[in-house]
Amino acid sequence: MIVYGIPNCNTVKKSLDWLKSHQIDFEFHDFKKKGITVEKLNEWCNIFGWETVLNRKGLTWKKLSKDEQAAIDTKEKAIAYLAENMSAIKRPIIEKNGKATLISFDEERYAQTLG
């Protein structure tokens, strides 16, 4: 299992704490250090929808003008933006058995999906 995120994100910290407390093994992929491919972003957008993968609550998004935000209105534009601004990816994203299965942190969904 791979957990994608950035270590200083509170939501990622909650997720990692939950996984550790449930003794679930995982590999952590810090995408600020290791990067994320356009192919991986495309895969996540196909699974969760680009509107979900794009974190509109974070500071990176909020720094954009209303016009800049409005211009990101397709999956292709979102992926191009996220490839350049990885802090705007909703996190964490968890891949289990090579397939993205969870995005963000919800204790109930984690329990259902990861046991």
N, C-alpha and C positions, 0 to 999 in steps of 0.2 A: 504494500500500500504506500502511496506517495501523497504527501500533503504539500500542496503548493501555496505559498504565501510569502509574507515578509515578517520577520520575527518581532518587530516592534508594534505590530497591529494588535489591538486588544481582542478583536474577534478571533484572530489566529491563536493568541495566547489561551483564550477560553477553550478553543478546539483542542489544542495540544494538551492542555491540562486534563480535559475530559478523556482523551485517548490514553494518556499515561495512567490516570486513575482507574481506567478499565483494563489496564495491562494489554493494550493493543499495540503491536509493533508497527512502526511506520518509518519511512524515510522522509526527511524534510527537504523540500526544494525551495530555496530562497530565490525567487525570481528576480529580485533586485540585483543579486550577485551572479546568478547562473543564467539569467535571461529566460525568455519564453519565445518559442518559434511562432511564426504566423500560422503554421500548420496546426499547432497545439491550440492557439486562440480560435481558429476556425472550428476545430473539433469541439471545443467547449461551447462555442456559440451555437453549433448544430444541436448539441445536447440540451443546453439550458436556455437558449435564446440569447441573442446579443444584448437585448435590453436588460437581461438579468446579469450577464457577465460584466457589463459596464456599471461601475459603482458611481452612482450619481449623488451619493451622500458624502463622499470624501472631499477633502480639501483640493485635490488635484482637479477634480471636475468643477468645483465651485470657483476656482481661479479663472476659469474660462468665462468670456463674455457670454451674454445671452445669445448673441448671433453665432458665436463659435459653437456653443452647445447645440443650438438648433440645426447647425450644418451637419452634425453627426446624426444622420437619420436613416442609415442603412447598415446592414451587417458589414459590408466592405469598408465603409468609413469608420465604423466602430473598431474593427480589427486593426486598421491602419493607425488609428489614434492610440489604441491599447498597446500596440507593438512599440510605440514611441514613449508611452506614458504608463509604464507597468503598475504604478501606484494606483491607477484608476481601475484595475481589475478587482472585482469583488472577490473577497477571500475569506477563508481558505477555500481551495478547491481540492477535493479528495478523489484520487483515482484508486479504485480497487480492482485488482486483476486486469490492469491496463485500460480500464474504462472509467471516465469521470462519473461519479455517482452522487456526490454531495457538493453543494456550494453554500458558503456562509456557515453559520453555526446555529443549529437548532437541536437542543438536547434530545427531544423526543424523536426527531428524524434520525439522529445519530444512533440512538438506542435501537430503533427499528431496523436500520440499515447495517449497522456494524455489530449489533448484539451487545 
